[in-house]
Amino acid sequence: MKNRASHNRKTAILISGAVVTMAALSFAAVPAYRAFCQVTGWGGTTQRAEIEANRTLSRQITVRFDATVNQDLLWRFKPEQVAQTLHIGETSLAFYEAENLANIPVTGRATFNVSPAKAGIYFRKIECFCFTEQTLQPGEKVSMPVTFFVDPAIADDKNLDDVQTITLAYTFFAWDDAPEAASLAGGK
């Protein structure tokens, strides 16, 4: 009987440890995946550029803009323009509008991707609101810029000859590390 109780206790500890480990890994998965995608361009993740392109091509490409907000963030978020057509290598500037609908300051962070995914490694952002978290005061509405270009190296990739349009999409999430995120979560 004593041996069985000891065995049950060991089993319970192992199962509890496995559950805790899986929970910890699930929380670490999103930042790890985001970092992996940003470094490799995998899954349509754009690349960060320190400087503008060194050449502009005659080939043009249309960049469409998309925006969504996670249901846990009390913001309105939308692109200020539907699309831009530009020459490959040409630096461009687009704006997104965000508005805090909550009655407290709220911090959000945008994730981003490009479709088709195969174009992600050629889409370069020089400056972007998505590089840092954004805090909006109650009722505040802001226009947030993104400066970008499509790398001329795209012309050397025969797998992208069919790409005429690239969609730049952002999703804003509540920034969990911000104090107000805990207030919002507790108020639901």
C-alpha atoms as one frame of an Amber mdcrd trajectory, in Angstrom:
protein
   0.000   0.000   0.000   2.832   2.380   0.927   4.661   1.525  -2.301   1.530
   2.302  -4.343   1.054   5.710  -2.654   4.695   6.551  -3.352   4.255   5.530
  -6.992   1.095   7.672  -7.304   2.881  10.666  -5.771   5.794  10.291  -8.235
   3.345  10.036 -11.134   1.495  13.162  -9.988   4.770  15.088  -9.685   5.876
  13.987 -13.164   2.545  14.949 -14.709   2.546  18.299 -12.916   6.093  18.951
 -14.106   5.124  18.082 -17.670   2.138  20.450 -17.540   4.265  23.300 -16.159
   6.941  22.675 -18.811   4.354  22.656 -21.626   2.804  25.892 -20.342   6.212
  27.575 -20.168   7.071  26.411 -23.687   3.755  27.668 -25.048   4.459  31.166
 -23.675   7.990  31.113 -25.110   6.837  29.834 -28.508   5.380  33.109 -29.805
   8.448  35.311 -29.148  10.789  32.570 -30.382   8.747  32.065 -33.558   8.590
  35.840 -34.162  12.366  36.170 -33.745  13.010  33.211 -36.063  10.707  34.614
 -38.751  12.169  38.111 -38.514  15.706  36.805 -38.909  14.996  34.379 -41.759
  12.088  36.038 -43.584  10.234  32.746 -43.238   6.438  32.844 -43.443   6.384
  36.218 -45.178   8.120  38.106 -42.405   9.697  41.287 -43.694  13.321  42.223
 -43.241  14.668  45.299 -41.480  16.940  47.547 -43.540  19.415  50.052 -42.133
  19.692  51.976 -45.407  17.676  52.546 -48.565  18.105  50.439 -51.695  21.115
  51.300 -53.818  19.222  51.086 -57.129  15.730  51.494 -58.536  14.354  49.263
 -61.291  11.818  50.105 -63.979   9.685  47.146 -62.873   6.802  48.278 -60.708
   5.044  46.447 -57.921   1.872  47.228 -56.008   1.964  47.086 -52.216  -1.419
  46.600 -50.550  -1.956  47.396 -46.876  -3.997  45.416 -44.360  -4.663  45.833
 -40.639  -6.356  43.831 -37.901  -6.613  44.101 -34.122  -6.597  41.221 -31.686
  -9.892  41.019 -29.781  -8.108  41.700 -26.461  -6.964  45.156 -27.590  -9.520
  47.959 -27.433  -8.178  49.794 -30.464  -9.355  50.701 -33.930  -6.549  50.173
 -36.455  -6.558  50.643 -40.224  -4.294  51.595 -43.128  -4.643  55.187 -44.314
  -4.192  54.068 -47.920  -5.351  50.892 -49.653  -2.320  50.432 -51.918   0.720
  52.083 -53.464   2.390  51.273 -56.774   6.126  51.925 -56.792   9.293  50.975
 -58.598  11.282  48.131 -57.116  14.035  49.706 -55.014  12.086  52.949 -54.536
  11.683  53.992 -50.904   8.096  54.695 -49.929   6.158  55.877 -46.899   2.768
  54.553 -45.788   0.631  55.369 -42.761  -1.627  53.383 -40.467  -4.122  54.970
 -38.094  -4.673  53.662 -34.557  -7.189  54.842 -32.001  -7.483  53.812 -28.348
 -11.141  53.063 -27.577 -10.472  52.317 -23.886 -10.783  54.818 -21.041  -7.228
  54.086 -19.838  -3.825  54.268 -21.545  -3.209  51.085 -23.529   0.034  49.733
 -24.983   0.013  47.593 -28.099   2.573  45.881 -30.266   2.172  45.052 -33.938
   3.227  41.837 -35.606   3.585  41.831 -39.353   3.918  39.655 -42.409   3.975
  39.842 -46.167   2.099  37.786 -48.694   2.908  36.020 -50.822   5.268  34.588
 -48.225   8.016  34.045 -50.801   8.311  37.843 -51.179   8.924  38.434 -47.458
  12.706  38.278 -47.678  12.693  41.089 -50.262  10.378  43.459 -48.413  12.595
  45.800 -46.364  11.431  48.182 -43.661  13.694  51.080 -42.724  11.470  52.577
 -40.014   8.271  51.157 -38.600   5.883  51.624 -35.695   6.084  47.843 -35.338
   9.698  47.955 -34.141   8.553  49.099 -30.669   5.426  49.048 -28.536   2.955
  51.915 -28.931   1.113  53.509 -26.000  -2.064  55.463 -26.702  -3.871  57.586
 -24.156  -7.671  57.237 -23.724  -9.364  58.303 -26.969  -6.036  59.164 -28.609
  -5.796  58.722 -32.383  -2.401  58.619 -34.099  -1.010  58.247 -37.581   1.889
  55.778 -37.579   4.411  55.628 -40.448   6.273  52.763 -42.054   9.150  53.488
 -44.451   9.920  50.597 -46.795  11.174  49.397 -50.170  11.180  46.195 -52.172
  14.764  44.992 -52.538  15.970  45.051 -56.167  17.358  41.530 -55.596  13.765
  40.341 -56.112  14.366  40.757 -59.861  17.138  38.136 -59.705  14.827  35.537
 -58.137  13.002  33.785 -60.991  10.540  32.308 -58.477   9.181  35.832 -57.945
   8.716  36.884 -61.584   4.970  36.286 -61.155   4.637  38.609 -58.150   2.857
  41.811 -59.136   1.311  42.624 -55.744   2.629  42.304 -52.207   0.375  42.666
 -49.181   1.842  44.132 -45.991  -0.348  43.067 -43.073  -0.194  44.076 -39.417
  -2.021  42.753 -36.380  -1.933  44.754 -33.155  -1.954  42.882 -29.833  -2.125
  44.123 -26.259   1.430  44.339 -24.948   1.405  41.914 -22.005   4.352  43.522
 -20.237   2.508  46.819 -19.904   0.778  47.497 -16.554  -2.513  48.452 -18.224
  -2.720  45.042 -19.950  -3.255  43.454 -16.533  -5.959  46.035 -15.757  -7.777
  45.269 -19.012  -7.512  41.520 -18.519  -8.859  41.794 -14.977 -11.722  44.026
 -16.099 -13.140  41.525 -18.579
